[in-house]
Amino acid sequence: MVSLDRFELLELRRHGGIQTYHAREIATARPVQVHFFTEGNTPDTDTLLGMLHRLPEAERRRVLDRGESQGLPYIVTDRLAGYADFREWLTSNVASAPAPARRLSVDEQFFALFDSPAPQMPAPAAPPQSMTSPAMSGPAMKGPAAFSAAAAVETPAYHPNAHPDAPQQFPAEVPEQLSMLNASIEVEGRDPRRRFLPTAAKSLLWLMLGILAALAFLAAVLAFFAFRPR
C-alpha cells in the first residue's frame, strides 16, 4: 500500500496513528526510518508537522525528507534510538529547545534605535605631570599685562661709590608676578657694573698675541728656507 521512490521499507516497528518503518535509502544504502501519519491530514498531524521548524538545529538536521505517499503524510529521519516513537522524539526535543527570539516590527526597531542610550565615551587620560621640580621652575608668565606691570617697577639707582662686589639691594615689595626672565632682563639692562671695557681689553690682548704668534711662525719658516744648505 505504500510506494516511495527513494526509500525501501524493510520492517514495521511501530503501530498506531504514526507507523514507523525501518528502511534504507536506495541510492546510498543508508539506514533510515520512515514515519507515516496513517490518520491523514488531521489537526493533530498538522500540529506535529508544524513543530518541526522548532526543533534545535542538531535535531532538525536528522530530518532527511518529507512528503505524501498515497495521500498519507510521511517524515524520513535517521534511526531515532532511545525514543519510544516519533511523537516522543519530536515533543521532547521541541520542549528543550530555547524559545526563538521574537522579530521586532519596523516601528519597534525605529523606537529602539532612537531610545537606546548614547555610547559612553572613555574619559580622556590625564596628561603626564612635568618632571621639572617646582623649586627649579620660575613663576608662570601671565601674559602681556603681567610683563608690563613688571617692567614698570622702578629699579633702585646705582651708587658709584658702592663696593663693586656689594650686592645690589632690590626693594622688598617687588611684585610676585615678576618672572625670572623679566628680572634677568632688568638687571642686565640697568646694572652698569657689568664692566665691558676690561672684557674688551682682554679680547684685544689675546688677538694681538695670536697675531704675534702667527708672525713668529712665518718668520721661522722663511728662515728655514733661506738658510738651509744647498
Phi and psi restraints in degrees (value plus and minus 20) as a CYANA .aco file:
   2 VAL   PHI    -130.5   -90.5
   2 VAL   PSI     114.4   154.4
   3 SER   PHI    -152.4  -112.4
   3 SER   PSI      97.8   137.8
   4 LEU   PHI    -147.0  -107.0
   4 LEU   PSI     121.4   161.4
   5 ASP   PHI    -104.8   -64.8
   5 ASP   PSI     -59.6   -19.6
   6 ARG   PHI    -111.5   -71.5
   6 ARG   PSI     -39.2     0.8
   7 PHE   PHI    -145.6  -105.6
   7 PHE   PSI     125.5   165.5
   8 GLU   PHI    -130.1   -90.1
   8 GLU   PSI     100.7   140.7
   9 LEU   PHI     -96.8   -56.8
   9 LEU   PSI     114.3   154.3
  10 LEU   PHI    -131.7   -91.7
  10 LEU   PSI     -67.0   -27.0
  11 GLU   PHI    -173.3  -133.3
  11 GLU   PSI     115.5   155.5
  12 LEU   PHI    -100.6   -60.6
  12 LEU   PSI     103.9   143.9
  13 ARG   PHI    -129.8   -89.8
  13 ARG   PSI     -48.8    -8.8
  14 ARG   PHI    -154.6  -114.6
  14 ARG   PSI     115.8   155.8
  15 HIS   PHI    -122.5   -82.5
  15 HIS   PSI     159.0   199.0
  16 GLY   PHI      88.3   128.3
  16 GLY   PSI    -177.1  -137.1
  17 GLY   PHI     -84.9   -44.9
  17 GLY   PSI     -47.0    -7.0
  18 ILE   PHI    -142.1  -102.1
  18 ILE   PSI      91.9   131.9
  19 GLN   PHI    -111.2   -71.2
  19 GLN   PSI     112.0   152.0
  20 THR   PHI    -135.2   -95.2
  20 THR   PSI     107.8   147.8
  21 TYR   PHI    -135.5   -95.5
  21 TYR   PSI     118.8   158.8
  22 HIS   PHI     -94.2   -54.2
  22 HIS   PSI     112.8   152.8
  23 ALA   PHI    -167.6  -127.6
  23 ALA   PSI    -199.2  -159.2
  24 ARG   PHI    -163.2  -123.2
  24 ARG   PSI     131.0   171.0
  25 GLU   PHI     -97.5   -57.5
  25 GLU   PSI     108.2   148.2
  26 ILE   PHI     -85.2   -45.2
  26 ILE   PSI     -61.7   -21.7
  27 ALA   PHI     -90.7   -50.7
  27 ALA   PSI     -54.5   -14.5
  28 THR   PHI    -137.1   -97.1
  28 THR   PSI     -26.1    13.9
  29 ALA   PHI      41.9    81.9
  29 ALA   PSI       4.3    44.3
  30 ARG   PHI     -94.9   -54.9
  30 ARG   PSI     111.0   151.0
  31 PRO   PHI     -94.1   -54.1
  31 PRO   PSI     113.7   153.7
  32 VAL   PHI    -160.5  -120.5
  32 VAL   PSI     157.8   197.8
  33 GLN   PHI    -147.6  -107.6
  33 GLN   PSI     118.3   158.3
  34 VAL   PHI    -134.1   -94.1
  34 VAL   PSI     106.7   146.7
  35 HIS   PHI    -133.7   -93.7
  35 HIS   PSI      94.9   134.9
  36 PHE   PHI    -121.1   -81.1
  36 PHE   PSI     114.7   154.7
  37 PHE   PHI    -113.8   -73.8
  37 PHE   PSI      73.1   113.1
  38 THR   PHI     -90.2   -50.2
  38 THR   PSI     -36.4     3.6
  39 GLU   PHI    -105.0   -65.0
  39 GLU   PSI     -21.9    18.1
  40 GLY   PHI      61.5   101.5
  40 GLY   PSI    -178.4  -138.4
  41 ASN   PHI    -105.0   -65.0
  41 ASN   PSI      53.2    93.2
  42 THR   PHI    -112.5   -72.5
  42 THR   PSI     147.1   187.1
  43 PRO   PHI     -77.6   -37.6
  43 PRO   PSI     -56.5   -16.5
  44 ASP   PHI     -85.0   -45.0
  44 ASP   PSI     -60.5   -20.5
  45 THR   PHI     -84.0   -44.0
  45 THR   PSI     -64.6   -24.6
  46 ASP   PHI     -81.8   -41.8
  46 ASP   PSI     -57.0   -17.0
  47 THR   PHI     -84.8   -44.8
  47 THR   PSI     -64.2   -24.2
  48 LEU   PHI     -85.5   -45.5
  48 LEU   PSI     -63.2   -23.2
  49 LEU   PHI     -85.9   -45.9
  49 LEU   PSI     -52.9   -12.9
  50 GLY   PHI     -91.4   -51.4
  50 GLY   PSI     -35.4     4.6
  51 MET   PHI    -103.9   -63.9
  51 MET   PSI     -28.1    11.9
  52 LEU   PHI     -83.0   -43.0
  52 LEU   PSI     -59.0   -19.0
  53 HIS   PHI     -93.5   -53.5
  53 HIS   PSI     -28.9    11.1
  54 ARG   PHI    -114.5   -74.5
  54 ARG   PSI     -19.5    20.5
  55 LEU   PHI     -87.2   -47.2
  55 LEU   PSI     131.7   171.7
  56 PRO   PHI     -80.3   -40.3
  56 PRO   PSI     137.8   177.8
  57 GLU   PHI     -79.6   -39.6
  57 GLU   PSI     -61.2   -21.2
  58 ALA   PHI     -83.8   -43.8
  58 ALA   PSI     -59.5   -19.5
  59 GLU   PHI     -96.4   -56.4
  59 GLU   PSI     -51.2   -11.2
  60 ARG   PHI     -86.2   -46.2
  60 ARG   PSI     -49.3    -9.3
  61 ARG   PHI     -91.4   -51.4
  61 ARG   PSI     -32.7     7.3
  62 ARG   PHI     -99.7   -59.7
  62 ARG   PSI     -31.1     8.9
  63 VAL   PHI    -103.3   -63.3
  63 VAL   PSI      95.2   135.2
  64 LEU   PHI    -116.0   -76.0
  64 LEU   PSI     -49.7    -9.7
  65 ASP   PHI    -185.0  -145.0
  65 ASP   PSI     139.8   179.8
  66 ARG   PHI    -173.8  -133.8
  66 ARG   PSI     135.8   175.8
  67 GLY   PHI     151.1   191.1
  67 GLY   PSI    -175.7  -135.7
  68 GLU   PHI    -153.6  -113.6
  68 GLU   PSI     122.9   162.9
  69 SER   PHI    -154.3  -114.3
  69 SER   PSI      96.8   136.8
  70 GLN   PHI      36.1    76.1
  70 GLN   PSI      18.3    58.3
  71 GLY   PHI      62.7   102.7
  71 GLY   PSI     -17.6    22.4
  72 LEU   PHI    -127.9   -87.9
  72 LEU   PSI     103.1   143.1
  73 PRO   PHI     -85.5   -45.5
  73 PRO   PSI     127.0   167.0
  74 TYR   PHI    -163.2  -123.2
  74 TYR   PSI     136.7   176.7
  75 ILE   PHI    -149.9  -109.9
  75 ILE   PSI     114.9   154.9
  76 VAL   PHI    -129.8   -89.8
  76 VAL   PSI     107.1   147.1
  77 THR   PHI    -153.5  -113.5
  77 THR   PSI     153.8   193.8
  78 ASP   PHI     -84.8   -44.8
  78 ASP   PSI     154.2   194.2
  79 ARG   PHI     -87.4   -47.4
  79 ARG   PSI      98.8   138.8
  80 LEU   PHI    -111.1   -71.1
  80 LEU   PSI      51.6    91.6
  81 ALA   PHI     -92.2   -52.2
  81 ALA   PSI     123.5   163.5
  82 GLY   PHI      72.5   112.5
  82 GLY   PSI     -20.5    19.5
  83 TYR   PHI    -142.2  -102.2
  83 TYR   PSI     126.6   166.6
  84 ALA   PHI     -86.7   -46.7
  84 ALA   PSI     -62.0   -22.0
  85 ASP   PHI    -178.8  -138.8
  85 ASP   PSI    -197.1  -157.1
  86 PHE   PHI     -83.1   -43.1
  86 PHE   PSI     -60.1   -20.1
  87 ARG   PHI     -81.4   -41.4
  87 ARG   PSI     -63.0   -23.0
  88 GLU   PHI     -85.1   -45.1
  88 GLU   PSI     -62.5   -22.5
  89 TRP   PHI     -80.4   -40.4
  89 TRP   PSI     -64.0   -24.0
  90 LEU   PHI     -88.9   -48.9
  90 LEU   PSI     -69.9   -29.9
  91 THR   PHI     -89.1   -49.1
  91 THR   PSI     -59.1   -19.1
  92 SER   PHI     -87.6   -47.6
  92 SER   PSI     -57.9   -17.9
  93 ASN   PHI     -95.8   -55.8
  93 ASN   PSI     -53.7   -13.7
  94 VAL   PHI     -88.0   -48.0
  94 VAL   PSI     -57.6   -17.6
  95 ALA   PHI     -86.8   -46.8
  95 ALA   PSI     -53.7   -13.7
  96 SER   PHI    -105.6   -65.6
  96 SER   PSI     -29.1    10.9
  97 ALA   PHI     -95.0   -55.0
  97 ALA   PSI     123.9   163.9
  98 PRO   PHI     -85.3   -45.3
  98 PRO   PSI     127.9   167.9
  99 ALA   PHI     -86.2   -46.2
  99 ALA   PSI     113.8   153.8
 100 PRO   PHI     -86.7   -46.7
 100 PRO   PSI     123.5   163.5
 101 ALA   PHI     -88.3   -48.3
 101 ALA   PSI     115.9   155.9
 102 ARG   PHI     -94.7   -54.7
 102 ARG   PSI     112.5   152.5
 103 ARG   PHI     -97.2   -57.2
 103 ARG   PSI     106.4   146.4
 104 LEU   PHI     -92.8   -52.8
 104 LEU   PSI     124.9   164.9
 105 SER   PHI     -95.2   -55.2
 105 SER   PSI     151.9   191.9
 106 VAL   PHI     -83.2   -43.2
 106 VAL   PSI     -61.5   -21.5
 107 ASP   PHI     -84.1   -44.1
 107 ASP   PSI     -61.2   -21.2
 108 GLU   PHI     -85.7   -45.7
 108 GLU   PSI     -59.0   -19.0
 109 GLN   PHI     -84.8   -44.8
 109 GLN   PSI     -58.2   -18.2
 110 PHE   PHI     -84.2   -44.2
 110 PHE   PSI     -68.9   -28.9
 111 PHE   PHI     -88.9   -48.9
 111 PHE   PSI     -53.8   -13.8
 112 ALA   PHI     -86.3   -46.3
 112 ALA   PSI     -53.3   -13.3
 113 LEU   PHI     -87.1   -47.1
 113 LEU   PSI     -63.0   -23.0
 114 PHE   PHI    -110.3   -70.3
 114 PHE   PSI     -36.5     3.5
 115 ASP   PHI    -112.2   -72.2
 115 ASP   PSI     -28.8    11.2
 116 SER   PHI     -90.8   -50.8
 116 SER   PSI     121.3   161.3
 117 PRO   PHI     -85.4   -45.4
 117 PRO   PSI     128.2   168.2
 118 ALA   PHI     -86.5   -46.5
 118 ALA   PSI     123.9   163.9
 119 PRO   PHI     -84.4   -44.4
 119 PRO   PSI     119.4   159.4
 120 GLN   PHI     -99.9   -59.9
 120 GLN   PSI     104.3   144.3
 121 MET   PHI    -101.0   -61.0
 121 MET   PSI     119.8   159.8
 122 PRO   PHI     -85.9   -45.9
 122 PRO   PSI     124.1   164.1
 123 ALA   PHI     -85.6   -45.6
 123 ALA   PSI     118.7   158.7
 124 PRO   PHI     -83.7   -43.7
 124 PRO   PSI     123.0   163.0
 125 ALA   PHI     -89.1   -49.1
 125 ALA   PSI     123.4   163.4
 126 ALA   PHI     -88.2   -48.2
 126 ALA   PSI     116.5   156.5
 127 PRO   PHI     -84.8   -44.8
 127 PRO   PSI     125.6   165.6
 128 PRO   PHI     -83.6   -43.6
 128 PRO   PSI     119.3   159.3
 129 GLN   PHI     -89.5   -49.5
 129 GLN   PSI     124.9   164.9
 130 SER   PHI     -84.9   -44.9
 130 SER   PSI     121.5   161.5
 131 MET   PHI    -101.8   -61.8
 131 MET   PSI     -24.0    16.0
 132 THR   PHI     -96.3   -56.3
 132 THR   PSI     111.5   151.5
 133 SER   PHI     -88.8   -48.8
 133 SER   PSI     122.1   162.1
 134 PRO   PHI     -79.8   -39.8
 134 PRO   PSI     -49.4    -9.4
 135 ALA   PHI     -92.8   -52.8
 135 ALA   PSI     -44.1    -4.1
 136 MET   PHI    -106.9   -66.9
 136 MET   PSI     -42.3    -2.3
 137 SER   PHI    -112.5   -72.5
 137 SER   PSI     125.0   165.0
 138 GLY   PHI    -103.4   -63.4
 138 GLY   PSI     155.2   195.2
 139 PRO   PHI     -82.8   -42.8
 139 PRO   PSI     126.6   166.6
 140 ALA   PHI     -89.7   -49.7
 140 ALA   PSI     123.2   163.2
 141 MET   PHI     -91.1   -51.1
 141 MET   PSI     117.3   157.3
 142 LYS   PHI    -138.9   -98.9
 142 LYS   PSI       8.1    48.1
 143 GLY   PHI      77.6   117.6
 143 GLY   PSI     158.9   198.9
 144 PRO   PHI     -81.9   -41.9
 144 PRO   PSI     -51.9   -11.9
 145 ALA   PHI     -83.5   -43.5
 145 ALA   PSI     -63.9   -23.9
 146 ALA   PHI     -86.0   -46.0
 146 ALA   PSI     -57.3   -17.3
 147 PHE   PHI     -84.9   -44.9
 147 PHE   PSI     -61.6   -21.6
 148 SER   PHI     -85.6   -45.6
 148 SER   PSI     -60.4   -20.4
 149 ALA   PHI     -84.6   -44.6
 149 ALA   PSI     -57.9   -17.9
 150 ALA   PHI     -89.4   -49.4
 150 ALA   PSI     -58.5   -18.5
 151 ALA   PHI     -90.0   -50.0
 151 ALA   PSI     -44.8    -4.8
 152 ALA   PHI     -98.5   -58.5
 152 ALA   PSI     -30.1     9.9
 153 VAL   PHI     -88.8   -48.8
 153 VAL   PSI     108.6   148.6
 154 GLU   PHI     -96.2   -56.2
 154 GLU   PSI     107.0   147.0
 155 THR   PHI    -105.2   -65.2
 155 THR   PSI     115.2   155.2
 156 PRO   PHI     -81.5   -41.5
 156 PRO   PSI     124.3   164.3
 157 ALA   PHI     -88.1   -48.1
 157 ALA   PSI     130.0   170.0
 158 TYR   PHI    -106.8   -66.8
 158 TYR   PSI     117.4   157.4
 159 HIS   PHI    -120.8   -80.8
 159 HIS   PSI     100.4   140.4
 160 PRO   PHI     -83.1   -43.1
 160 PRO   PSI     -47.3    -7.3
 161 ASN   PHI    -104.4   -64.4
 161 ASN   PSI     -24.2    15.8
 162 ALA   PHI     -91.3   -51.3
 162 ALA   PSI     130.2   170.2
 163 HIS   PHI     -82.6   -42.6
 163 HIS   PSI     119.6   159.6
 164 PRO   PHI     -79.6   -39.6
 164 PRO   PSI     -53.2   -13.2
 165 ASP   PHI    -109.4   -69.4
 165 ASP   PSI     -22.1    17.9
 166 ALA   PHI     -90.4   -50.4
 166 ALA   PSI     110.3   150.3
 167 PRO   PHI     -87.6   -47.6
 167 PRO   PSI     123.5   163.5
 168 GLN   PHI     -96.5   -56.5
 168 GLN   PSI     112.7   152.7
 169 GLN   PHI    -112.6   -72.6
 169 GLN   PSI     103.6   143.6
 170 PHE   PHI    -121.4   -81.4
 170 PHE   PSI     128.0   168.0
 171 PRO   PHI     -81.8   -41.8
 171 PRO   PSI     128.1   168.1
 172 ALA   PHI     -91.1   -51.1
 172 ALA   PSI     -38.2     1.8
 173 GLU   PHI    -114.6   -74.6
 173 GLU   PSI       9.6    49.6
 174 VAL   PHI     -84.6   -44.6
 174 VAL   PSI     112.3   152.3
 175 PRO   PHI     -80.5   -40.5
 175 PRO   PSI     129.6   169.6
 176 GLU   PHI     -88.7   -48.7
 176 GLU   PSI     -45.9    -5.9
 177 GLN   PHI     -97.0   -57.0
 177 GLN   PSI     -22.1    17.9
 178 LEU   PHI     -89.4   -49.4
 178 LEU   PSI      94.7   134.7
 179 SER   PHI     -99.1   -59.1
 179 SER   PSI     144.0   184.0
 180 MET   PHI     -83.6   -43.6
 180 MET   PSI     -54.4   -14.4
 181 LEU   PHI     -85.7   -45.7
 181 LEU   PSI     -65.6   -25.6
 182 ASN   PHI     -84.6   -44.6
 182 ASN   PSI     -59.9   -19.9
 183 ALA   PHI     -82.7   -42.7
 183 ALA   PSI     -59.9   -19.9
 184 SER   PHI     -84.7   -44.7
 184 SER   PSI     -59.9   -19.9
 185 ILE   PHI     -84.8   -44.8
 185 ILE   PSI     -61.9   -21.9
 186 GLU   PHI     -83.6   -43.6
 186 GLU   PSI     -62.9   -22.9
 187 VAL   PHI     -88.1   -48.1
 187 VAL   PSI     -62.4   -22.4
 188 GLU   PHI     -84.7   -44.7
 188 GLU   PSI     -55.6   -15.6
 189 GLY   PHI    -101.7   -61.7
 189 GLY   PSI     -47.6    -7.6
 190 ARG   PHI    -132.5   -92.5
 190 ARG   PSI     -25.1    14.9
 191 ASP   PHI    -113.4   -73.4
 191 ASP   PSI      85.0   125.0
 192 PRO   PHI     -98.5   -58.5
 192 PRO   PSI     -20.3    19.7
 193 ARG   PHI     -95.3   -55.3
 193 ARG   PSI     -29.6    10.4
 194 ARG   PHI     -86.6   -46.6
 194 ARG   PSI      83.3   123.3
 195 ARG   PHI    -100.4   -60.4
 195 ARG   PSI      83.8   123.8
 196 PHE   PHI     -97.4   -57.4
 196 PHE   PSI     -58.2   -18.2
 197 LEU   PHI     -84.4   -44.4
 197 LEU   PSI     -65.9   -25.9
 198 PRO   PHI     -80.0   -40.0
 198 PRO   PSI     -56.8   -16.8
 199 THR   PHI     -86.1   -46.1
 199 THR   PSI     -62.5   -22.5
 200 ALA   PHI     -86.2   -46.2
 200 ALA   PSI     -56.3   -16.3
 201 ALA   PHI     -85.9   -45.9
 201 ALA   PSI     -60.5   -20.5
 202 LYS   PHI     -83.9   -43.9
 202 LYS   PSI     -60.0   -20.0
 203 SER   PHI     -84.2   -44.2
 203 SER   PSI     -61.7   -21.7
 204 LEU   PHI     -84.4   -44.4
 204 LEU   PSI     -58.6   -18.6
 205 LEU   PHI     -83.7   -43.7
 205 LEU   PSI     -64.7   -24.7
 206 TRP   PHI     -85.5   -45.5
 206 TRP   PSI     -53.7   -13.7
 207 LEU   PHI     -84.8   -44.8
 207 LEU   PSI     -62.9   -22.9
 208 MET   PHI     -85.6   -45.6
 208 MET   PSI     -61.1   -21.1
 209 LEU   PHI     -81.4   -41.4
 209 LEU   PSI     -56.5   -16.5
 210 GLY   PHI     -86.4   -46.4
 210 GLY   PSI     -59.9   -19.9
 211 ILE   PHI     -85.6   -45.6
 211 ILE   PSI     -63.2   -23.2
 212 LEU   PHI     -82.7   -42.7
 212 LEU   PSI     -59.8   -19.8
 213 ALA   PHI     -85.4   -45.4
 213 ALA   PSI     -57.1   -17.1
 214 ALA   PHI     -87.2   -47.2
 214 ALA   PSI     -60.6   -20.6
 215 LEU   PHI     -85.1   -45.1
 215 LEU   PSI     -59.9   -19.9
 216 ALA   PHI     -84.5   -44.5
 216 ALA   PSI     -59.7   -19.7
 217 PHE   PHI     -84.9   -44.9
 217 PHE   PSI     -60.9   -20.9
 218 LEU   PHI     -85.2   -45.2
 218 LEU   PSI     -60.0   -20.0
 219 ALA   PHI     -84.7   -44.7
 219 ALA   PSI     -58.2   -18.2
 220 ALA   PHI     -84.4   -44.4
 220 ALA   PSI     -59.6   -19.6
 221 VAL   PHI     -86.0   -46.0
 221 VAL   PSI     -62.8   -22.8
 222 LEU   PHI     -84.4   -44.4
 222 LEU   PSI     -59.8   -19.8
 223 ALA   PHI     -85.4   -45.4
 223 ALA   PSI     -55.4   -15.4
 224 PHE   PHI     -83.7   -43.7
 224 PHE   PSI     -63.4   -23.4
 225 PHE   PHI     -95.3   -55.3
 225 PHE   PSI     -48.2    -8.2
 226 ALA   PHI     -96.8   -56.8
 226 ALA   PSI     -57.0   -17.0
 227 PHE   PHI    -127.2   -87.2
 227 PHE   PSI     -10.7    29.3
 228 ARG   PHI     -92.7   -52.7
 228 ARG   PSI     125.8   165.8
 229 PRO   PHI     -86.1   -46.1
 229 PRO   PSI     124.5   164.5
